[in-house]
Amino acid sequence: MIGGLLVSSIVGTGGLLHVWRLRAERGALGEDVFALLHKNDGLRRKILGLRRSDRQLERLARQQLGLVRDGEIVYRFRASDEGGAAAATSRPALP
């Protein structure tokens, strides 16, 4: 009977192993919370920068949306076809 209680207190639902796993999980969750708070702080700073600086907002719009100013010329290049790729591979390699 005492052996059964001992095993139950170590391996059971509220046993030492369960408590040990819960502590490890709590530690991992604490690290996740810290990482998310750090990421949240960085995003908050980025938002404030975008609100305060038209230059930053314009740069982000150009990068993500491909916006172009009036008077700017946009050059678009096609991917090389097989003939162009063959010509490029037939050139001697540089030392």
Biopython code that builds the backbone (N, CA, C, O; Angstrom):
import numpy as np
from Bio.PDB.StructureBuilder import StructureBuilder

atoms = [
    (1, "MET", "N", (0.820, -1.188, 0.000)),
    (1, "MET", "CA", (0.000, 0.000, 0.000)),
    (1, "MET", "C", (0.866, 1.254, 0.000)),
    (1, "MET", "O", (0.601, 2.195, -0.749)),
    (2, "ILE", "N", (1.887, 1.269, 0.828)),
    (2, "ILE", "CA", (2.777, 2.427, 0.879)),
    (2, "ILE", "C", (3.516, 2.567, -0.456)),
    (2, "ILE", "O", (3.738, 3.679, -0.936)),
    (3, "GLY", "N", (3.892, 1.439, -1.046)),
    (3, "GLY", "CA", (4.564, 1.453, -2.357)),
    (3, "GLY", "C", (3.665, 2.056, -3.431)),
    (3, "GLY", "O", (4.130, 2.814, -4.282)),
    (4, "GLY", "N", (2.397, 1.723, -3.392)),
    (4, "GLY", "CA", (1.432, 2.275, -4.356)),
    (4, "GLY", "C", (1.287, 3.775, -4.201)),
    (4, "GLY", "O", (1.234, 4.508, -5.189)),
    (5, "LEU", "N", (1.223, 4.231, -2.955)),
    (5, "LEU", "CA", (1.129, 5.679, -2.711)),
    (5, "LEU", "C", (2.385, 6.407, -3.180)),
    (5, "LEU", "O", (2.312, 7.503, -3.735)),
    (6, "LEU", "N", (3.523, 5.788, -2.951)),
    (6, "LEU", "CA", (4.792, 6.383, -3.366)),
    (6, "LEU", "C", (4.858, 6.501, -4.891)),
    (6, "LEU", "O", (5.237, 7.549, -5.414)),
    (7, "VAL", "N", (4.500, 5.456, -5.590)),
    (7, "VAL", "CA", (4.492, 5.476, -7.054)),
    (7, "VAL", "C", (3.490, 6.498, -7.562)),
    (7, "VAL", "O", (3.779, 7.238, -8.503)),
    (8, "SER", "N", (2.320, 6.545, -6.950)),
    (8, "SER", "CA", (1.293, 7.499, -7.354)),
    (8, "SER", "C", (1.744, 8.940, -7.138)),
    (8, "SER", "O", (1.451, 9.815, -7.953)),
    (9, "SER", "N", (2.454, 9.184, -6.045)),
    (9, "SER", "CA", (2.899, 10.555, -5.778)),
    (9, "SER", "C", (4.031, 10.979, -6.707)),
    (9, "SER", "O", (4.259, 12.175, -6.889)),
    (10, "ILE", "N", (4.735, 10.031, -7.290)),
    (10, "ILE", "CA", (5.819, 10.380, -8.217)),
    (10, "ILE", "C", (5.318, 10.448, -9.652)),
    (10, "ILE", "O", (5.659, 11.388, -10.370)),
    (11, "VAL", "N", (4.526, 9.488, -10.086)),
    (11, "VAL", "CA", (4.126, 9.355, -11.479)),
    (11, "VAL", "C", (2.700, 9.837, -11.736)),
    (11, "VAL", "O", (2.365, 10.118, -12.887)),
    (12, "GLY", "N", (1.876, 9.941, -10.753)),
    (12, "GLY", "CA", (0.459, 10.256, -10.922)),
    (12, "GLY", "C", (0.198, 11.644, -11.488)),
    (12, "GLY", "O", (1.127, 12.391, -11.796)),
    (13, "THR", "N", (-1.090, 11.976, -11.621)),
    (13, "THR", "CA", (-1.517, 13.235, -12.203)),
    (13, "THR", "C", (-0.942, 14.436, -11.466)),
    (13, "THR", "O", (-0.498, 15.386, -12.111)),
    (14, "GLY", "N", (-0.936, 14.426, -10.175)),
    (14, "GLY", "CA", (-0.378, 15.532, -9.401)),
    (14, "GLY", "C", (0.992, 15.207, -8.858)),
    (14, "GLY", "O", (1.464, 15.870, -7.934)),
    (15, "GLY", "N", (1.647, 14.189, -9.419)),
    (15, "GLY", "CA", (2.932, 13.719, -8.908)),
    (15, "GLY", "C", (4.095, 14.632, -9.264)),
    (15, "GLY", "O", (3.958, 15.639, -9.957)),
    (16, "LEU", "N", (5.234, 14.225, -8.756)),
    (16, "LEU", "CA", (6.446, 15.020, -8.940)),
    (16, "LEU", "C", (6.826, 15.186, -10.403)),
    (16, "LEU", "O", (7.259, 16.269, -10.797)),
    (17, "LEU", "N", (6.677, 14.149, -11.219)),
    (17, "LEU", "CA", (7.010, 14.251, -12.638)),
    (17, "LEU", "C", (6.115, 15.261, -13.342)),
    (17, "LEU", "O", (6.573, 16.032, -14.186)),
    (18, "HIS", "N", (4.843, 15.248, -12.990)),
    (18, "HIS", "CA", (3.895, 16.193, -13.588)),
    (18, "HIS", "C", (4.252, 17.627, -13.193)),
    (18, "HIS", "O", (4.232, 18.530, -14.029)),
    (19, "VAL", "N", (4.574, 17.825, -11.929)),
    (19, "VAL", "CA", (4.961, 19.161, -11.459)),
    (19, "VAL", "C", (6.240, 19.611, -12.156)),
    (19, "VAL", "O", (6.366, 20.775, -12.537)),
    (20, "TRP", "N", (7.186, 18.694, -12.323)),
    (20, "TRP", "CA", (8.446, 19.020, -12.992)),
    (20, "TRP", "C", (8.196, 19.444, -14.450)),
    (20, "TRP", "O", (8.791, 20.412, -14.923)),
    (21, "ARG", "N", (7.315, 18.719, -15.161)),
    (21, "ARG", "CA", (6.969, 19.073, -16.545)),
    (21, "ARG", "C", (6.276, 20.425, -16.614)),
    (21, "ARG", "O", (6.545, 21.220, -17.514)),
    (22, "LEU", "N", (5.383, 20.687, -15.663)),
    (22, "LEU", "CA", (4.683, 21.967, -15.646)),
    (22, "LEU", "C", (5.651, 23.129, -15.417)),
    (22, "LEU", "O", (5.488, 24.192, -16.015)),
    (23, "ARG", "N", (6.640, 22.940, -14.572)),
    (23, "ARG", "CA", (7.645, 23.992, -14.341)),
    (23, "ARG", "C", (8.468, 24.244, -15.597)),
    (23, "ARG", "O", (8.761, 25.391, -15.933)),
    (24, "ALA", "N", (8.841, 23.173, -16.289)),
    (24, "ALA", "CA", (9.598, 23.325, -17.535)),
    (24, "ALA", "C", (8.757, 24.047, -18.583)),
    (24, "ALA", "O", (9.263, 24.901, -19.312)),
    (25, "GLU", "N", (7.469, 23.703, -18.655)),
    (25, "GLU", "CA", (6.570, 24.359, -19.609)),
    (25, "GLU", "C", (6.406, 25.837, -19.257)),
    (25, "GLU", "O", (6.380, 26.688, -20.146)),
    (26, "ARG", "N", (6.296, 26.140, -17.976)),
    (26, "ARG", "CA", (6.178, 27.535, -17.536)),
    (26, "ARG", "C", (7.428, 28.330, -17.924)),
    (26, "ARG", "O", (7.328, 29.477, -18.360)),
    (27, "GLY", "N", (8.595, 27.721, -17.766)),
    (27, "GLY", "CA", (9.835, 28.388, -18.156)),
    (27, "GLY", "C", (9.876, 28.677, -19.652)),
    (27, "GLY", "O", (10.275, 29.764, -20.070)),
    (28, "ALA", "N", (9.459, 27.695, -20.459)),
    (28, "ALA", "CA", (9.432, 27.881, -21.914)),
    (28, "ALA", "C", (8.433, 28.965, -22.303)),
    (28, "ALA", "O", (8.709, 29.780, -23.184)),
    (29, "LEU", "N", (7.279, 28.975, -21.652)),
    (29, "LEU", "CA", (6.282, 30.001, -21.947)),
    (29, "LEU", "C", (6.779, 31.382, -21.545)),
    (29, "LEU", "O", (6.490, 32.370, -22.219)),
    (30, "GLY", "N", (7.528, 31.452, -20.443)),
    (30, "GLY", "CA", (8.104, 32.733, -20.028)),
    (30, "GLY", "C", (9.081, 33.260, -21.062)),
    (30, "GLY", "O", (9.116, 34.462, -21.326)),
    (31, "GLU", "N", (9.882, 32.368, -21.657)),
    (31, "GLU", "CA", (10.801, 32.786, -22.717)),
    (31, "GLU", "C", (10.043, 33.258, -23.948)),
    (31, "GLU", "O", (10.432, 34.237, -24.585)),
    (32, "ASP", "N", (8.957, 32.562, -24.285)),
    (32, "ASP", "CA", (8.131, 32.982, -25.421)),
    (32, "ASP", "C", (7.531, 34.354, -25.178)),
    (32, "ASP", "O", (7.502, 35.191, -26.081)),
    (33, "VAL", "N", (7.053, 34.588, -23.969)),
    (33, "VAL", "CA", (6.467, 35.885, -23.634)),
    (33, "VAL", "C", (7.513, 36.987, -23.765)),
    (33, "VAL", "O", (7.224, 38.054, -24.307)),
    (34, "PHE", "N", (8.716, 36.739, -23.278)),
    (34, "PHE", "CA", (9.781, 37.725, -23.376)),
    (34, "PHE", "C", (10.102, 38.045, -24.837)),
    (34, "PHE", "O", (10.267, 39.211, -25.195)),
    (35, "ALA", "N", (10.191, 37.009, -25.685)),
    (35, "ALA", "CA", (10.481, 37.224, -27.105)),
    (35, "ALA", "C", (9.360, 38.012, -27.777)),
    (35, "ALA", "O", (9.624, 38.896, -28.593)),
    (36, "LEU", "N", (8.112, 37.696, -27.440)),
    (36, "LEU", "CA", (6.983, 38.424, -28.027)),
    (36, "LEU", "C", (6.933, 39.867, -27.552)),
    (36, "LEU", "O", (6.593, 40.754, -28.334)),
    (37, "LEU", "N", (7.259, 40.123, -26.308)),
    (37, "LEU", "CA", (7.306, 41.499, -25.813)),
    (37, "LEU", "C", (8.386, 42.290, -26.530)),
    (37, "LEU", "O", (8.185, 43.459, -26.860)),
    (38, "HIS", "N", (9.530, 41.663, -26.774)),
    (38, "HIS", "CA", (10.623, 42.319, -27.490)),
    (38, "HIS", "C", (10.206, 42.633, -28.931)),
    (38, "HIS", "O", (10.469, 43.726, -29.432)),
    (39, "LYS", "N", (9.554, 41.668, -29.594)),
    (39, "LYS", "CA", (9.075, 41.881, -30.960)),
    (39, "LYS", "C", (8.007, 42.966, -30.995)),
    (39, "LYS", "O", (7.993, 43.797, -31.903)),
    (40, "ASN", "N", (7.123, 42.962, -30.024)),
    (40, "ASN", "CA", (6.058, 43.958, -29.924)),
    (40, "ASN", "C", (6.643, 45.355, -29.757)),
    (40, "ASN", "O", (6.151, 46.314, -30.352)),
    (41, "ASP", "N", (7.692, 45.469, -28.947)),
    (41, "ASP", "CA", (8.346, 46.754, -28.745)),
    (41, "ASP", "C", (8.959, 47.261, -30.052)),
    (41, "ASP", "O", (8.860, 48.448, -30.364)),
    (42, "GLY", "N", (9.589, 46.369, -30.813)),
    (42, "GLY", "CA", (10.166, 46.752, -32.098)),
    (42, "GLY", "C", (9.099, 47.208, -33.084)),
    (42, "GLY", "O", (9.289, 48.195, -33.795)),
    (43, "LEU", "N", (7.983, 46.498, -33.128)),
    (43, "LEU", "CA", (6.882, 46.891, -34.014)),
    (43, "LEU", "C", (6.281, 48.230, -33.594)),
    (43, "LEU", "O", (5.911, 49.045, -34.439)),
    (44, "ARG", "N", (6.186, 48.450, -32.285)),
    (44, "ARG", "CA", (5.668, 49.724, -31.786)),
    (44, "ARG", "C", (6.569, 50.884, -32.217)),
    (44, "ARG", "O", (6.084, 51.941, -32.620)),
    (45, "ARG", "N", (7.911, 50.670, -32.125)),
    (45, "ARG", "CA", (8.851, 51.706, -32.559)),
    (45, "ARG", "C", (8.747, 51.947, -34.062)),
    (45, "ARG", "O", (8.853, 53.086, -34.516)),
    (46, "LYS", "N", (8.542, 50.883, -34.831)),
    (46, "LYS", "CA", (8.402, 51.027, -36.284)),
    (46, "LYS", "C", (7.142, 51.823, -36.627)),
    (46, "LYS", "O", (7.169, 52.674, -37.516)),
    (47, "ILE", "N", (6.057, 51.554, -35.936)),
    (47, "ILE", "CA", (4.807, 52.287, -36.164)),
    (47, "ILE", "C", (4.995, 53.765, -35.849)),
    (47, "ILE", "O", (4.567, 54.627, -36.617)),
    (48, "LEU", "N", (5.639, 54.059, -34.715)),
    (48, "LEU", "CA", (5.878, 55.464, -34.374)),
    (48, "LEU", "C", (6.750, 56.149, -35.419)),
    (48, "LEU", "O", (6.515, 57.306, -35.767)),
    (49, "GLY", "N", (7.756, 55.435, -35.920)),
    (49, "GLY", "CA", (8.611, 55.994, -36.964)),
    (49, "GLY", "C", (7.838, 56.293, -38.234)),
    (49, "GLY", "O", (8.058, 57.321, -38.874)),
    (50, "LEU", "N", (6.931, 55.394, -38.599)),
    (50, "LEU", "CA", (6.126, 55.611, -39.804)),
    (50, "LEU", "C", (5.145, 56.771, -39.621)),
    (50, "LEU", "O", (4.856, 57.497, -40.572)),
    (51, "ARG", "N", (4.641, 56.941, -38.417)),
    (51, "ARG", "CA", (3.720, 58.050, -38.152)),
    (51, "ARG", "C", (4.437, 59.396, -38.167)),
    (51, "ARG", "O", (3.858, 60.408, -38.562)),
    (52, "ARG", "N", (5.689, 59.405, -37.740)),
    (52, "ARG", "CA", (6.428, 60.666, -37.612)),
    (52, "ARG", "C", (7.217, 61.043, -38.858)),
    (52, "ARG", "O", (7.526, 62.219, -39.051)),
    (53, "SER", "N", (7.548, 60.085, -39.701)),
    (53, "SER", "CA", (8.432, 60.362, -40.818)),
    (53, "SER", "C", (7.785, 59.979, -42.144)),
    (53, "SER", "O", (7.511, 58.807, -42.403)),
    (54, "ASP", "N", (7.547, 60.984, -42.974)),
    (54, "ASP", "CA", (7.001, 60.714, -44.304)),
    (54, "ASP", "C", (8.011, 59.952, -45.155)),
    (54, "ASP", "O", (7.625, 59.162, -46.016)),
    (55, "ARG", "N", (9.294, 60.182, -44.923)),
    (55, "ARG", "CA", (10.332, 59.509, -45.693)),
    (55, "ARG", "C", (10.302, 57.999, -45.430)),
    (55, "ARG", "O", (10.406, 57.202, -46.362)),
    (56, "GLN", "N", (10.160, 57.614, -44.175)),
    (56, "GLN", "CA", (10.083, 56.183, -43.852)),
    (56, "GLN", "C", (8.820, 55.562, -44.441)),
    (56, "GLN", "O", (8.856, 54.445, -44.957)),
    (57, "LEU", "N", (7.710, 56.283, -44.364)),
    (57, "LEU", "CA", (6.451, 55.784, -44.906)),
    (57, "LEU", "C", (6.558, 55.609, -46.425)),
    (57, "LEU", "O", (6.073, 54.621, -46.978)),
    (58, "GLU", "N", (7.196, 56.577, -47.093)),
    (58, "GLU", "CA", (7.371, 56.477, -48.542)),
    (58, "GLU", "C", (8.264, 55.291, -48.910)),
    (58, "GLU", "O", (7.969, 54.561, -49.856)),
    (59, "ARG", "N", (9.351, 55.100, -48.166)),
    (59, "ARG", "CA", (10.259, 53.984, -48.438)),
    (59, "ARG", "C", (9.528, 52.642, -48.291)),
    (59, "ARG", "O", (9.698, 51.739, -49.111)),
    (60, "LEU", "N", (8.719, 52.526, -47.243)),
    (60, "LEU", "CA", (7.974, 51.283, -47.035)),
    (60, "LEU", "C", (6.963, 51.058, -48.162)),
    (60, "LEU", "O", (6.817, 49.936, -48.649)),
    (61, "ALA", "N", (6.269, 52.116, -48.575)),
    (61, "ALA", "CA", (5.290, 51.997, -49.660)),
    (61, "ALA", "C", (5.971, 51.612, -50.965)),
    (61, "ALA", "O", (5.437, 50.810, -51.731)),
    (62, "ARG", "N", (7.148, 52.176, -51.222)),
    (62, "ARG", "CA", (7.873, 51.830, -52.448)),
    (62, "ARG", "C", (8.318, 50.367, -52.414)),
    (62, "ARG", "O", (8.215, 49.663, -53.419)),
    (63, "GLN", "N", (8.807, 49.912, -51.271)),
    (63, "GLN", "CA", (9.290, 48.535, -51.162)),
    (63, "GLN", "C", (8.153, 47.524, -51.278)),
    (63, "GLN", "O", (8.258, 46.548, -52.021)),
    (64, "GLN", "N", (7.084, 47.756, -50.554)),
    (64, "GLN", "CA", (6.036, 46.740, -50.462)),
    (64, "GLN", "C", (4.977, 46.863, -51.547)),
    (64, "GLN", "O", (4.390, 45.860, -51.953)),
    (65, "LEU", "N", (4.724, 48.084, -52.023)),
    (65, "LEU", "CA", (3.647, 48.276, -52.992)),
    (65, "LEU", "C", (4.151, 48.616, -54.380)),
    (65, "LEU", "O", (3.365, 48.655, -55.326)),
    (66, "GLY", "N", (5.448, 48.863, -54.523)),
    (66, "GLY", "CA", (6.014, 49.191, -55.830)),
    (66, "GLY", "C", (5.562, 50.544, -56.353)),
    (66, "GLY", "O", (5.419, 50.722, -57.562)),
    (67, "LEU", "N", (5.336, 51.497, -55.464)),
    (67, "LEU", "CA", (4.868, 52.815, -55.890)),
    (67, "LEU", "C", (5.966, 53.585, -56.607)),
    (67, "LEU", "O", (7.154, 53.397, -56.344)),
    (68, "VAL", "N", (5.537, 54.469, -57.531)),
    (68, "VAL", "CA", (6.455, 55.259, -58.336)),
    (68, "VAL", "C", (6.007, 56.710, -58.277)),
    (68, "VAL", "O", (4.812, 57.004, -58.308)),
    (69, "ARG", "N", (6.985, 57.621, -58.191)),
    (69, "ARG", "CA", (6.672, 59.056, -58.209)),
    (69, "ARG", "C", (6.359, 59.516, -59.631)),
    (69, "ARG", "O", (6.734, 58.860, -60.603)),
    (70, "ASP", "N", (5.672, 60.642, -59.739)),
    (70, "ASP", "CA", (5.441, 61.252, -61.047)),
    (70, "ASP", "C", (6.782, 61.627, -61.659)),
    (70, "ASP", "O", (7.646, 62.196, -60.992)),
    (71, "GLY", "N", (6.945, 61.302, -62.936)),
    (71, "GLY", "CA", (8.175, 61.644, -63.643)),
    (71, "GLY", "C", (9.252, 60.569, -63.555)),
    (71, "GLY", "O", (10.239, 60.639, -64.286)),
    (72, "GLU", "N", (9.093, 59.594, -62.696)),
    (72, "GLU", "CA", (10.082, 58.524, -62.602)),
    (72, "GLU", "C", (9.856, 57.514, -63.719)),
    (72, "GLU", "O", (8.724, 57.276, -64.138)),
    (73, "ILE", "N", (10.937, 56.931, -64.190)),
    (73, "ILE", "CA", (10.859, 55.913, -65.231)),
    (73, "ILE", "C", (11.172, 54.566, -64.591)),
    (73, "ILE", "O", (12.157, 54.423, -63.866)),
    (74, "VAL", "N", (10.338, 53.600, -64.865)),
    (74, "VAL", "CA", (10.526, 52.258, -64.308)),
    (74, "VAL", "C", (10.989, 51.342, -65.426)),
    (74, "VAL", "O", (10.344, 51.253, -66.471)),
    (75, "TYR", "N", (12.098, 50.666, -65.211)),
    (75, "TYR", "CA", (12.626, 49.693, -66.162)),
    (75, "TYR", "C", (12.305, 48.299, -65.649)),
    (75, "TYR", "O", (12.553, 47.978, -64.486)),
    (76, "ARG", "N", (11.755, 47.483, -66.521)),
    (76, "ARG", "CA", (11.463, 46.091, -66.175)),
    (76, "ARG", "C", (12.206, 45.197, -67.154)),
    (76, "ARG", "O", (12.149, 45.406, -68.366)),
    (77, "PHE", "N", (12.893, 44.218, -66.630)),
    (77, "PHE", "CA", (13.683, 43.313, -67.452)),
    (77, "PHE", "C", (13.051, 41.938, -67.436)),
    (77, "PHE", "O", (12.633, 41.438, -66.392)),
    (78, "ARG", "N", (12.987, 41.332, -68.618)),
    (78, "ARG", "CA", (12.468, 39.975, -68.719)),
    (78, "ARG", "C", (13.532, 38.996, -68.266)),
    (78, "ARG", "O", (14.728, 39.274, -68.350)),
    (79, "ALA", "N", (13.091, 37.870, -67.796)),
    (79, "ALA", "CA", (14.031, 36.794, -67.455)),
    (79, "ALA", "C", (14.646, 36.298, -68.755)),
    (79, "ALA", "O", (13.967, 36.227, -69.780)),
    (80, "SER", "N", (15.929, 35.954, -68.715)),
    (80, "SER", "CA", (16.605, 35.522, -69.941)),
    (80, "SER", "C", (16.000, 34.215, -70.439)),
    (80, "SER", "O", (15.639, 33.344, -69.647)),
    (81, "ASP", "N", (15.895, 34.088, -71.766)),
    (81, "ASP", "CA", (15.368, 32.857, -72.354)),
    (81, "ASP", "C", (16.471, 31.804, -72.422)),
    (81, "ASP", "O", (17.587, 32.052, -71.965)),
    (82, "GLU", "N", (16.177, 30.647, -72.979)),
    (82, "GLU", "CA", (17.155, 29.565, -73.004)),
    (82, "GLU", "C", (18.368, 29.916, -73.845)),
    (82, "GLU", "O", (19.483, 29.519, -73.508)),
    (83, "GLY", "N", (18.178, 30.651, -74.931)),
    (83, "GLY", "CA", (19.300, 31.041, -75.772)),
    (83, "GLY", "C", (20.261, 31.948, -75.031)),
    (83, "GLY", "O", (21.477, 31.812, -75.159)),
    (84, "GLY", "N", (19.721, 32.866, -74.261)),
    (84, "GLY", "CA", (20.564, 33.753, -73.469)),
    (84, "GLY", "C", (21.284, 33.006, -72.373)),
    (84, "GLY", "O", (22.432, 33.316, -72.053)),
    (85, "ALA", "N", (20.623, 32.028, -71.796)),
    (85, "ALA", "CA", (21.250, 31.241, -70.742)),
    (85, "ALA", "C", (22.358, 30.371, -71.319)),
    (85, "ALA", "O", (23.394, 30.178, -70.682)),
    (86, "ALA", "N", (22.142, 29.840, -72.534)),
    (86, "ALA", "CA", (23.170, 29.005, -73.157)),
    (86, "ALA", "C", (24.389, 29.852, -73.501)),
    (86, "ALA", "O", (25.527, 29.407, -73.351)),
    (87, "ALA", "N", (24.142, 31.077, -73.964)),
    (87, "ALA", "CA", (25.261, 31.957, -74.294)),
    (87, "ALA", "C", (26.038, 32.310, -73.042)),
    (87, "ALA", "O", (27.264, 32.418, -73.081)),
    (88, "ALA", "N", (25.350, 32.488, -71.951)),
    (88, "ALA", "CA", (26.022, 32.850, -70.710)),
    (88, "ALA", "C", (26.848, 31.685, -70.189)),
    (88, "ALA", "O", (27.905, 31.906, -69.599)),
    (89, "THR", "N", (26.398, 30.453, -70.389)),
    (89, "THR", "CA", (27.145, 29.317, -69.877)),
    (89, "THR", "C", (28.294, 28.935, -70.796)),
    (89, "THR", "O", (29.209, 28.233, -70.364)),
    (90, "SER", "N", (28.277, 29.382, -72.067)),
    (90, "SER", "CA", (29.353, 29.016, -72.982)),
    (90, "SER", "C", (30.567, 29.925, -72.821)),
    (90, "SER", "O", (31.611, 29.657, -73.416)),
    (91, "ARG", "N", (30.462, 30.965, -72.053)),
    (91, "ARG", "CA", (31.597, 31.864, -71.807)),
    (91, "ARG", "C", (32.605, 31.175, -70.912)),
    (91, "ARG", "O", (32.229, 30.382, -70.049)),
    (92, "PRO", "N", (33.892, 31.471, -71.109)),
    (92, "PRO", "CA", (34.900, 30.861, -70.233)),
    (92, "PRO", "C", (34.780, 31.385, -68.806)),
    (92, "PRO", "O", (34.481, 32.560, -68.591)),
    (93, "ALA", "N", (35.009, 30.527, -67.858)),
    (93, "ALA", "CA", (34.920, 30.916, -66.445)),
    (93, "ALA", "C", (36.128, 31.765, -66.062)),
    (93, "ALA", "O", (37.232, 31.550, -66.563)),
    (94, "LEU", "N", (35.916, 32.710, -65.191)),
    (94, "LEU", "CA", (36.998, 33.557, -64.709)),
    (94, "LEU", "C", (37.816, 32.801, -63.680)),
    (94, "LEU", "O", (37.274, 32.014, -62.904)),
    (95, "PRO", "N", (39.125, 33.038, -63.671)),
    (95, "PRO", "CA", (39.969, 32.321, -62.692)),
    (95, "PRO", "C", (39.724, 32.761, -61.277)),
    (95, "PRO", "O", (40.356, 32.251, -60.353)),
]
sb = StructureBuilder()
sb.init_structure("model")
sb.init_model(0)
sb.init_chain("A")
sb.init_seg("    ")
for serial, (resi, resn, name, xyz) in enumerate(atoms, 1):
    if name == "N":
        sb.init_residue(resn, " ", resi, " ")
    sb.init_atom(name, np.array(xyz, "f"), 0.0, 1.0, " ", f" {name:<3s}", serial, name[0])
structure = sb.get_structure()
